[in-house]
């Protein structure tokens, strides 16, 4: 029994050390952290740190730069981070999506940015008989294509927008009404209006609006969007729907804020 208890304590200690290392590297800049810096910060012996780091590199959670020999978070950690963000946003947005769908009777979506793409992480279908199921959970689109995706693109600095549009050049060829020049026009219009509008550019006869979800520092977290047939998206109704989305976007941001602060 004593041997089992000792082994369990050792396993817990190893897990604690792994967590320390991952947290340290999550706060590091693009240059990463050297072995000596990591040992100084965690008070681990070099042999112990090297053993743990080797296992984490092997798993893909860490990456060691060949030139500097510094350690950075690897592809597996990035994948976990993306999954965590998607689940975090989807969970926080669930009740908001239900409220919006009930009040509007239309279909509402939550999306997050993944590189140069927008990915739908949650959807709630309203009760209106003609349903606008233009996106399903997990669907990806180039940033800027669609209302929620446009909200994710527009509220980035110009330099980021320029880079995203350039990198998506080949992908955007699949969407004839979203040329690079037109995307810049839509970005400027979205910023001026405070919300994104897609007036039948993807599916004729269907329109959508989208708003960003921003934290208290103005950093982009995700977006909310609502889609309906064009007849239900007239100028007399849009302001009401935009306000509904903005109110719920703030509620989601308020819910996510404590977790984001704790992660920092």
C-alpha positions as CSV (number, residue, x, y, z in Angstrom):
1,X,0.0,0.0,0.0
2,X,2.9,2.3,0.8
3,X,4.6,1.7,-2.5
4,X,1.3,2.5,-4.3
5,X,0.9,5.7,-2.4
6,X,4.5,6.7,-3.2
7,X,4.0,6.0,-6.9
8,X,0.7,8.0,-6.8
9,X,2.5,11.0,-5.1
10,X,5.2,10.8,-7.7
11,X,2.7,10.8,-10.6
12,X,0.9,13.8,-9.2
13,X,4.2,15.6,-8.8
14,X,5.1,14.9,-12.4
15,X,1.7,16.2,-13.6
16,X,2.2,19.4,-11.5
17,X,5.6,19.9,-13.1
18,X,4.1,19.5,-16.6
19,X,1.5,22.0,-15.8
20,X,4.1,24.5,-14.5
21,X,6.1,24.1,-17.7
22,X,3.1,24.5,-20.0
23,X,1.9,27.6,-18.1
24,X,5.4,29.1,-18.3
25,X,5.6,28.5,-22.1
26,X,2.1,29.8,-22.6
27,X,3.3,33.2,-21.3
28,X,6.5,33.2,-23.3
29,X,7.1,35.3,-26.4
30,X,7.9,33.9,-29.9
31,X,11.5,33.2,-28.9
32,X,10.4,30.6,-26.4
33,X,12.2,29.7,-23.2
34,X,15.7,28.1,-22.8
35,X,16.4,25.1,-20.5
36,X,18.2,27.2,-18.0
37,X,15.5,29.9,-17.9
38,X,12.9,27.1,-17.4
39,X,14.9,25.6,-14.6
40,X,15.3,28.9,-12.9
41,X,11.5,29.6,-13.1
42,X,10.4,26.2,-12.0
43,X,13.2,25.3,-9.6
44,X,13.6,21.9,-11.4
45,X,16.9,20.2,-11.8
46,X,18.2,20.2,-15.3
47,X,18.1,16.4,-15.6
48,X,14.5,16.4,-14.4
49,X,13.5,19.3,-16.7
50,X,15.2,17.8,-19.7
51,X,13.4,14.5,-19.2
52,X,10.0,16.1,-18.9
53,X,10.7,18.4,-21.8
54,X,11.7,15.5,-24.0
55,X,8.5,13.7,-23.3
56,X,6.5,16.9,-24.1
57,X,8.3,17.4,-27.3
58,X,7.7,13.8,-28.3
59,X,4.0,14.2,-27.7
60,X,3.8,17.4,-29.8
61,X,2.9,19.6,-26.9
62,X,6.3,21.4,-27.1
63,X,8.7,22.2,-29.9
64,X,12.4,22.8,-29.6
65,X,13.9,25.3,-32.0
66,X,16.9,23.8,-33.8
67,X,18.8,27.1,-33.9
68,X,18.2,28.6,-30.5
69,X,17.5,25.3,-28.6
70,X,14.6,27.2,-26.9
71,X,11.3,25.5,-26.2
72,X,7.9,26.7,-27.5
73,X,4.4,25.3,-27.4
74,X,3.9,22.8,-30.2
75,X,1.2,21.8,-32.7
76,X,-0.7,19.6,-30.2
77,X,-0.9,22.4,-27.7
78,X,-2.2,24.7,-30.4
79,X,-4.8,22.1,-31.3
80,X,-5.9,21.8,-27.6
81,X,-6.0,25.6,-27.4
82,X,-8.3,25.8,-30.4
83,X,-10.6,23.1,-29.1
84,X,-10.7,24.7,-25.7
85,X,-11.6,28.1,-27.2
86,X,-14.3,26.5,-29.4
87,X,-15.8,24.7,-26.5
88,X,-15.5,27.7,-24.2
89,X,-17.3,30.0,-26.6
90,X,-19.9,27.4,-27.5
91,X,-20.7,26.7,-23.9
92,X,-20.8,30.4,-22.9
93,X,-23.0,31.2,-26.0
94,X,-25.5,28.5,-25.6
95,X,-28.1,30.4,-23.6
96,X,-27.6,33.5,-25.6
97,X,-28.2,31.6,-28.9
98,X,-31.4,30.2,-27.4
99,X,-32.7,33.6,-26.3
100,X,-31.9,35.2,-29.7
101,X,-33.5,32.4,-31.6
102,X,-36.6,32.5,-29.4
103,X,-37.0,36.3,-29.8
104,X,-36.2,36.5,-33.5
105,X,-37.5,33.1,-34.6
106,X,-34.5,33.0,-36.9
107,X,-31.3,31.0,-37.0
108,X,-28.3,32.3,-35.0
109,X,-24.6,31.2,-35.0
110,X,-21.5,31.7,-32.9
111,X,-18.1,31.6,-34.7
112,X,-14.5,31.9,-33.8
113,X,-11.4,32.7,-35.8
114,X,-9.0,29.9,-36.6
115,X,-6.0,31.3,-38.6
116,X,-7.4,32.8,-41.7
117,X,-10.8,31.0,-41.4
118,X,-14.0,31.5,-39.4
119,X,-15.3,28.3,-37.9
120,X,-18.9,27.9,-36.7
121,X,-18.9,26.5,-33.1
122,X,-22.6,26.7,-32.2
123,X,-25.9,27.1,-33.9
124,X,-29.5,27.5,-32.7
125,X,-32.5,27.2,-35.1
126,X,-35.4,29.5,-34.7
127,X,-39.1,28.6,-35.2
128,X,-39.7,30.5,-38.4
129,X,-40.9,27.9,-41.0
130,X,-38.3,28.9,-43.7
131,X,-35.0,28.0,-42.1
132,X,-31.6,29.5,-43.1
133,X,-29.2,26.6,-42.4
134,X,-26.3,28.1,-44.3
135,X,-23.8,26.9,-41.7
136,X,-23.5,23.8,-39.5
137,X,-21.3,23.4,-36.5
138,X,-17.7,22.8,-37.7
139,X,-18.1,24.5,-41.0
140,X,-15.2,26.7,-42.1
141,X,-15.2,29.8,-44.4
142,X,-12.5,32.3,-45.3
143,X,-12.6,35.3,-43.0
144,X,-14.9,37.9,-44.5
145,X,-17.2,35.5,-46.2
146,X,-20.6,35.6,-44.4
147,X,-21.8,38.0,-41.7
148,X,-20.2,36.3,-38.6
149,X,-17.0,35.7,-40.6
150,X,-17.0,39.4,-41.7
151,X,-17.4,40.6,-38.1
152,X,-14.3,38.5,-37.2
153,X,-12.3,40.0,-40.1
154,X,-13.4,43.7,-39.9
155,X,-12.4,44.3,-36.3
156,X,-8.7,43.5,-36.9
157,X,-6.0,46.1,-37.6
158,X,-5.6,46.9,-41.3
159,X,-2.3,45.1,-41.4
160,X,-3.9,41.9,-40.3
161,X,-6.8,42.3,-42.7
162,X,-4.4,42.8,-45.6
163,X,-2.4,39.7,-44.6
164,X,-5.6,37.6,-44.2
165,X,-7.0,38.6,-47.5
166,X,-3.7,37.9,-49.3
167,X,-3.3,34.5,-47.7
168,X,-6.9,33.6,-48.6
169,X,-6.6,34.6,-52.3
170,X,-7.0,31.1,-53.7
171,X,-9.8,30.2,-51.3
172,X,-11.7,33.4,-52.1
173,X,-11.9,32.3,-55.7
174,X,-14.6,29.9,-54.6
175,X,-16.8,32.9,-53.6
176,X,-17.3,35.1,-56.6
177,X,-18.9,38.0,-54.7
178,X,-16.0,38.3,-52.2
179,X,-13.1,39.5,-54.2
180,X,-10.2,41.2,-52.3
181,X,-11.4,44.6,-53.4
182,X,-15.0,43.9,-52.3
183,X,-13.8,42.5,-49.0
184,X,-12.1,45.8,-48.2
185,X,-15.3,47.7,-49.0
186,X,-17.2,45.3,-46.7
187,X,-14.7,45.8,-43.9
188,X,-14.9,49.6,-44.1
189,X,-18.7,49.4,-44.2
190,X,-18.8,47.0,-41.2
191,X,-16.6,49.2,-39.1
192,X,-18.6,52.3,-39.9
193,X,-22.0,50.6,-39.1
194,X,-20.7,48.6,-36.1
195,X,-22.1,45.4,-37.5
196,X,-21.6,43.1,-40.6
197,X,-24.3,42.7,-43.3
198,X,-24.4,39.9,-45.9
199,X,-27.2,40.7,-48.3
200,X,-27.6,37.5,-50.2
201,X,-24.0,37.2,-51.3
202,X,-23.7,33.5,-50.5
203,X,-27.3,32.2,-50.9
204,X,-29.6,34.3,-53.0
205,X,-32.7,35.4,-51.0
206,X,-31.0,34.9,-47.7
207,X,-29.4,37.7,-45.6
208,X,-27.5,37.8,-42.4
209,X,-26.0,40.3,-39.8
210,X,-23.1,39.7,-37.5
211,X,-21.4,41.5,-34.5
212,X,-18.1,40.9,-32.8
213,X,-17.8,39.6,-29.3
214,X,-15.0,41.7,-27.7
215,X,-13.4,41.5,-24.2
216,X,-13.1,44.5,-22.0
217,X,-9.8,45.5,-23.7
218,X,-11.5,45.5,-27.1
219,X,-9.8,42.2,-28.1
220,X,-11.8,40.0,-30.5
221,X,-13.1,36.7,-28.9
222,X,-15.7,35.5,-31.4
223,X,-18.8,36.6,-33.3
224,X,-22.5,36.3,-33.3
225,X,-24.6,36.2,-36.5
226,X,-28.2,35.9,-37.4
227,X,-29.6,34.7,-40.8
228,X,-33.0,34.9,-42.2
229,X,-34.8,35.1,-45.6
230,X,-34.3,38.5,-47.2
231,X,-37.9,39.6,-46.6
232,X,-37.3,39.3,-42.8
233,X,-34.1,41.4,-43.0
234,X,-35.5,44.8,-44.0
235,X,-34.2,48.2,-42.8
236,X,-37.0,48.5,-40.3
237,X,-36.0,45.3,-38.5
238,X,-32.2,45.3,-38.7
239,X,-31.6,47.8,-35.9
240,X,-33.6,45.7,-33.5
241,X,-31.8,42.5,-34.4
242,X,-28.4,44.2,-34.2
243,X,-29.1,45.5,-30.7
244,X,-30.3,42.0,-29.7
245,X,-27.0,40.5,-31.0
246,X,-24.9,43.2,-29.3
247,X,-26.7,42.7,-26.0
248,X,-26.0,39.0,-26.0
249,X,-22.5,39.5,-27.3
250,X,-21.8,41.6,-24.2
251,X,-23.4,38.9,-22.0
252,X,-21.1,36.3,-23.5
253,X,-18.0,38.5,-23.1
254,X,-18.9,39.1,-19.5
255,X,-19.2,35.3,-18.9
256,X,-15.9,34.6,-20.6
257,X,-13.9,37.4,-19.1
258,X,-13.1,35.8,-15.7
259,X,-11.7,32.7,-17.4
260,X,-9.6,34.7,-19.8
261,X,-8.2,36.8,-16.9
262,X,-7.4,33.6,-14.9
263,X,-5.6,32.2,-17.9
264,X,-3.3,35.2,-18.0
